Structures are given as structure tokens and as C-alpha cells.
Amino acid sequence: MSEPTHCAKCRREFDPGDIRYIDSARRYSSTPFCSGCVDHCRGSEIADHFCMVDRHFHGSDYRT
């Protein structure tokens, strides 16, 4: 299986040279998501927020 080249959520191409802290296009660790999507997900203050990033980190039955 090959390494992903785009974020699974926003479909942005990964850019390992992007060193911005917020909204970065670099890949977040070994996940299929960019750092920007992970930052937005984990920084959400919406009480019922649940997205594909949450499912990846917590499993599909996280909310049940």
C-alpha cells in the first residue's frame, strides 16, 4: 500500500515543507490527514462535533 499524497478530509496535497503551525498542509504524523484538519478538529468548541478525524483517532463508535 502506498503512502497517501493528499489529505483524506480536505483533499489538499501534503506539503512536508509547510512549517506553519496553524492550517498547515503537511501530513500529521502517519495519519491520512493534514495538520490543518487535525488542528481544526481538535480545536473545535462545537459540542456535537464528530468528523472523520475523530473516527480515525477514537474509532467509529466513539459517540455511542
Backbone as CSV, one residue per row, in Angstrom:
resi,resn,N_x,N_y,N_z,CA_x,CA_y,CA_z,C_x,C_y,C_z
1,MET,0.848,-1.183,0.000,0.000,0.000,0.000,0.891,1.243,0.000
2,SER,0.605,2.164,-0.881,1.443,3.350,-0.984,1.012,4.422,0.017
3,GLU,1.925,5.304,0.292,1.656,6.408,1.216,0.689,7.391,0.556
4,PRO,-0.255,7.952,1.330,-1.172,8.933,0.746,-0.436,10.219,0.379
5,THR,-0.905,10.869,-0.657,-0.293,12.120,-1.103,-1.197,13.318,-0.842
6,HIS,-2.465,13.041,-0.483,-3.452,14.091,-0.223,-4.173,13.801,1.088
7,CYS,-4.670,14.843,1.724,-5.432,14.715,2.959,-6.752,13.991,2.670
8,ALA,-7.112,13.041,3.518,-8.345,12.279,3.330,-9.590,13.117,3.601
9,LYS,-9.450,14.221,4.315,-10.618,15.052,4.621,-10.774,16.204,3.634
10,CYS,-9.760,17.042,3.494,-9.889,18.237,2.647,-9.317,18.046,1.239
11,ARG,-8.623,16.932,1.006,-8.034,16.581,-0.294,-6.878,17.477,-0.718
12,ARG,-6.351,18.293,0.205,-5.163,19.106,-0.102,-3.956,18.198,-0.256
13,GLU,-3.079,18.543,-1.164,-1.851,17.786,-1.333,-0.939,18.050,-0.131
14,PHE,-0.336,16.991,0.403,0.578,17.154,1.526,1.816,17.923,1.087
15,ASP,2.268,18.820,1.951,3.467,19.610,1.689,4.374,19.510,2.908
16,PRO,5.341,18.589,2.893,6.213,18.412,4.060,7.035,19.647,4.402
17,GLY,7.172,20.568,3.472,7.929,21.789,3.716,7.112,22.900,4.367
18,ASP,5.815,22.676,4.538,4.939,23.689,5.141,5.144,23.649,6.653
19,ILE,5.773,24.674,7.201,6.105,24.671,8.632,5.176,25.553,9.460
20,ARG,4.087,26.041,8.843,3.134,26.850,9.610,2.544,26.020,10.741
21,TYR,2.240,26.671,11.838,1.668,25.967,12.983,0.175,25.716,12.775
22,ILE,-0.531,26.713,12.257,-1.973,26.598,12.042,-2.247,26.478,10.550
23,ASP,-3.155,25.580,10.193,-3.596,25.381,8.813,-2.478,24.884,7.905
24,SER,-1.620,24.074,8.447,-0.504,23.542,7.682,-0.964,22.427,6.739
25,ALA,-0.312,22.334,5.591,-0.621,21.293,4.614,0.285,20.073,4.776
26,ARG,1.135,20.083,5.793,1.991,18.907,5.995,1.148,17.761,6.565
27,ARG,1.604,16.548,6.379,0.896,15.378,6.876,1.048,15.285,8.392
28,TYR,-0.030,14.980,9.101,0.011,14.866,10.556,0.466,13.460,10.918
29,SER,1.704,13.347,11.370,2.300,12.072,11.772,2.105,11.045,10.659
30,SER,1.594,9.872,10.977,1.378,8.848,9.954,-0.102,8.710,9.616
31,THR,-0.898,9.729,9.953,-2.328,9.686,9.664,-2.576,10.061,8.205
32,PRO,-3.784,9.825,7.708,-4.100,10.229,6.329,-4.601,11.674,6.241
33,PHE,-4.355,12.494,7.284,-4.869,13.857,7.348,-3.744,14.885,7.412
34,CYS,-4.056,16.095,6.957,-3.083,17.182,7.074,-3.170,17.769,8.484
35,SER,-2.139,18.445,8.888,-2.116,19.054,10.220,-3.215,20.082,10.383
36,GLY,-3.563,20.776,9.322,-4.630,21.769,9.389,-5.960,21.147,9.783
37,CYS,-6.321,20.017,9.175,-7.591,19.356,9.505,-7.578,18.812,10.928
38,VAL,-6.461,18.251,11.363,-6.371,17.735,12.731,-6.458,18.881,13.726
39,ASP,-5.776,19.982,13.453,-5.834,21.149,14.342,-7.252,21.699,14.448
40,HIS,-7.950,21.801,13.317,-9.320,22.320,13.333,-10.250,21.379,14.081
41,CYS,-10.054,20.094,13.905,-10.901,19.108,14.577,-10.699,19.157,16.080
42,ARG,-9.479,19.086,16.507,-9.183,19.056,17.942,-9.424,20.394,18.617
43,GLY,-9.449,21.459,17.851,-9.689,22.779,18.417,-11.153,23.185,18.386
44,SER,-12.005,22.299,17.897,-13.425,22.626,17.768,-14.077,22.777,19.137
45,GLU,-14.884,23.821,19.263,-15.622,24.041,20.502,-17.094,23.666,20.339
46,ILE,-17.435,23.049,19.234,-18.805,22.617,18.977,-19.051,21.325,19.754
47,ALA,-20.074,21.323,20.585,-20.322,20.199,21.492,-20.552,18.880,20.761
48,ASP,-21.267,18.895,19.652,-21.565,17.638,18.959,-20.678,17.424,17.731
49,HIS,-19.507,18.062,17.720,-18.562,17.897,16.613,-18.074,16.452,16.556
50,PHE,-18.165,15.838,15.389,-17.637,14.496,15.173,-17.394,14.336,13.684
51,CYS,-16.148,14.162,13.305,-15.812,14.076,11.886,-14.928,12.863,11.629
52,MET,-14.472,12.724,10.402,-13.652,11.565,10.047,-12.321,11.561,10.810
53,VAL,-11.839,12.714,11.226,-10.613,12.769,12.031,-10.879,12.148,13.400
54,ASP,-12.031,12.476,14.002,-12.407,11.867,15.282,-12.534,10.350,15.149
55,ARG,-13.162,9.899,14.070,-13.313,8.452,13.863,-11.959,7.774,13.768
56,HIS,-11.013,8.438,13.121,-9.682,7.849,12.985,-9.000,7.689,14.350
57,PHE,-9.081,8.714,15.178,-8.401,8.687,16.469,-9.163,7.926,17.552
58,HIS,-10.506,7.932,17.471,-11.299,7.358,18.552,-12.101,6.135,18.164
59,GLY,-12.146,5.799,16.901,-12.939,4.665,16.433,-14.332,5.100,15.997
60,SER,-14.971,4.263,15.208,-16.271,4.627,14.636,-17.389,4.669,15.652
61,ASP,-17.227,4.026,16.797,-18.297,4.003,17.804,-18.021,4.982,18.949
62,TYR,-17.193,5.994,18.711,-16.786,6.948,19.740,-17.972,7.666,20.389
63,ARG,-18.967,8.043,19.595,-20.098,8.828,20.110,-21.189,7.979,20.729
64,THR,-21.176,6.691,20.538,-22.262,5.855,21.053,-21.992,5.360,22.442
